[in-house]
Amino acid sequence: MILSVFGSQLSQGVQAVSNLPLPVTVTGVSATINGVPAPFYYSSPSQLNIQIPYETGTGPAVLGVNNNGQVASFLFPVTASAPGIFNDFSQPPSLVPSSTGKRGDTLLAFITGEGEVSPPAPTGATPFVATPIPLLPRPLLPVTVTVGGLTAPIAFAGIPSGVAGVTQINFVIPGNAPLGVQPVVVTVGNVASPAVSVTVTQ
């Protein structure tokens, strides 16, 4: 998954990464988790966004940050899944890229924290653009989506080309979903994500 690290003097500059594969060093900063390089999405003096390597096992893990020779470490737990849905950070947070749909519509959700995938995906890399949909990496743990507390059928759940550490889920708003603003929750394995909202219309 994508992990945000907050602190001070984490980097000597600001850099947002827009190309894949993700680099393992930006602005002179590198990070490791249990000794394995963790690639970067973003670097600044107060925040780093990195991808937890697929090679990281569950249990205690050590994050190491090396800022041009100045080293800090932090111990944190790693679980099999920890889903989080990308949202617009409003109150309440709304689903992106679209937070409105009719009953029966298919909406997209993008999550991180899906855990291991099959076939395996290299850390920091994205599937080849011509990869057939059935061969795209998919979460090993079961994935479910609810809208307003009702189970939503899933048309697709996997890692598309163009992203790393992110899973796309195409889900169908149930035909009997309550109208109005409803919570959307993604569960991977036995771990549920924080809810985001979607407005269900007729």
C-alpha positions in Angstrom: 0.0 0.0 0.0 0.9 3.7 -0.1 2.2 4.8 3.3 2.5 8.5 4.4 5.3 9.3 6.8 5.2 12.6 8.7 8.0 14.2 10.5 10.6 16.9 10.3 13.8 17.2 8.2 12.8 14.2 6.2 14.0 15.7 2.9 16.0 18.7 1.7 13.5 19.5 -1.1 10.0 18.8 -2.5 9.5 16.4 -5.3 6.3 14.7 -6.6 6.9 11.6 -8.8 4.7 11.3 -11.9 6.5 8.5 -13.8 6.6 4.8 -13.3 8.4 2.7 -12.2 8.7 4.7 -8.9 12.2 5.8 -7.9 13.8 4.5 -4.7 15.7 7.8 -4.2 14.4 11.4 -4.5 16.1 14.6 -3.3 18.8 12.6 -1.8 16.4 10.6 0.4 15.9 6.9 0.5 13.6 4.7 2.6 13.6 1.0 3.5 11.1 -1.3 5.3 12.8 -4.3 6.9 15.8 -3.5 4.8 14.0 -3.5 1.4 14.0 -0.3 -0.6 10.6 1.5 -0.5 9.9 3.6 -3.7 8.6 7.1 -3.5 5.5 8.9 -4.7 6.3 12.1 -2.9 9.0 13.7 -0.8 9.1 16.9 1.3 10.8 18.0 4.6 7.6 17.1 6.5 6.1 14.2 4.5 7.1 11.2 2.5 4.7 9.1 0.5 6.2 5.6 -0.2 5.0 2.2 -1.2 5.4 -0.6 1.3 7.3 -3.4 -0.6 5.3 -6.5 -1.5 8.3 -8.4 0.1 7.3 -7.1 3.5 5.8 -9.8 5.7 3.1 -9.3 8.3 4.2 -8.4 11.8 6.6 -5.8 13.2 8.4 -3.8 10.6 11.1 -1.1 10.7 10.9 1.9 8.5 14.3 3.5 7.9 14.7 7.0 6.3 18.1 8.2 5.1 18.1 11.9 4.4 21.5 12.6 2.8 23.3 10.6 5.5 21.0 11.5 8.4 19.2 8.3 9.4 16.0 7.8 11.4 13.9 4.7 12.1 10.4 3.9 13.2 8.7 0.6 14.3 5.2 -0.1 13.0 3.0 -3.2 12.5 2.2 -4.6 9.0 -1.1 -6.5 8.5 -2.3 -8.6 5.6 -4.6 -5.8 4.5 -5.4 -2.3 5.5 -7.8 -0.9 2.8 -8.3 2.8 2.3 -10.5 4.4 -0.4 -9.2 7.4 -2.3 -11.5 10.4 -1.7 -11.8 14.2 -2.1 -11.0 14.9 1.6 -14.3 16.8 2.0 -16.6 16.3 5.0 -17.9 13.7 4.8 -15.2 12.4 2.3 -16.7 11.6 -1.1 -15.7 8.9 -3.5 -13.5 9.9 -6.5 -13.5 10.2 -9.5 -17.4 10.2 -9.3 -19.5 10.5 -6.1 -22.9 10.3 -7.7 -24.7 7.5 -9.5 -28.0 5.9 -10.2 -29.2 2.4 -9.0 -27.6 -0.1 -11.3 -24.7 2.3 -12.4 -21.1 1.0 -12.3 -18.8 3.4 -10.3 -15.1 3.2 -9.8 -13.3 3.1 -6.5 -9.5 3.2 -6.1 -8.0 1.8 -2.9 -4.6 1.1 -1.4 -3.8 -1.5 1.2 -5.2 -4.5 -0.7 -2.2 -6.7 0.4 -0.6 -9.4 -1.8 -1.8 -9.8 -5.4 -1.7 -12.6 -8.0 0.1 -12.6 -10.4 2.8 -10.9 -8.3 3.4 -7.2 -9.0 6.9 -5.8 -8.7 7.1 -3.1 -6.1 7.0 0.4 -7.6 6.1 -0.9 -11.1 2.9 -1.0 -13.1 1.4 -3.7 -15.3 2.3 -3.6 -19.0 -0.2 -1.4 -20.9 -1.3 -4.3 -23.2 -1.8 -6.8 -20.4 -5.2 -8.5 -20.9 -7.7 -7.7 -18.2 -7.9 -11.4 -16.9 -4.1 -11.3 -16.4 -3.9 -8.1 -14.4 -2.8 -8.5 -10.7 -5.7 -9.1 -8.4 -5.9 -9.1 -4.6 -5.4 -12.6 -3.1 -7.7 -11.8 -0.2 -11.5 -11.6 -0.9 -12.8 -8.1 -1.7 -16.3 -6.9 -1.0 -18.0 -3.5 -1.4 -21.1 -2.2 0.4 -23.3 0.8 -0.5 -25.6 2.0 2.2 -24.9 -1.3 4.0 -26.0 -3.4 1.0 -23.6 -5.7 -0.9 -22.6 -4.2 -4.3 -21.7 -6.6 -7.1 -18.0 -6.2 -8.2 -17.3 -6.2 -12.0 -13.5 -5.9 -11.6 -10.9 -5.6 -8.9 -7.3 -5.4 -9.9 -4.3 -3.2 -10.6 -4.6 -1.5 -14.0 -1.7 -0.1 -16.0 -0.6 3.3 -14.9 -0.6 2.9 -11.1 1.6 1.2 -8.4 0.3 0.3 -5.0 -3.3 1.1 -6.1 -6.2 -1.3 -6.9 -9.2 -0.3 -9.1 -12.6 -1.6 -8.2 -15.6 -1.4 -10.5 -18.7 -1.9 -8.4 -22.5 -1.7 -9.2 -24.8 0.3 -7.1 -27.4 -2.2 -5.8 -30.9 -1.8 -7.4 -32.4 -1.5 -3.9 -29.8 0.9 -2.5 -31.2 3.7 -0.4 -31.4 7.1 -2.1 -29.4 10.1 -1.0 -25.9 10.2 0.5 -24.8 6.7 1.4 -21.6 5.2 2.8 -19.3 3.1 0.6 -17.1 0.6 2.4 -14.5 -1.7 0.9 -13.5 -4.8 2.9 -10.4 -6.8 2.1 -10.1 -10.1 4.0 -11.7 -9.2 7.3 -10.6 -5.6 7.4 -13.0 -2.8 6.4 -12.0 0.6 5.1 -13.1 3.9 6.5 -16.4 4.9 4.7 -16.6 7.4 1.9 -19.8 8.8 0.6 -21.7 8.5 -2.7 -25.0 10.1 -3.6 -27.5 7.5 -5.0 -30.1 9.0 -7.4 -33.1 7.4 -9.1 
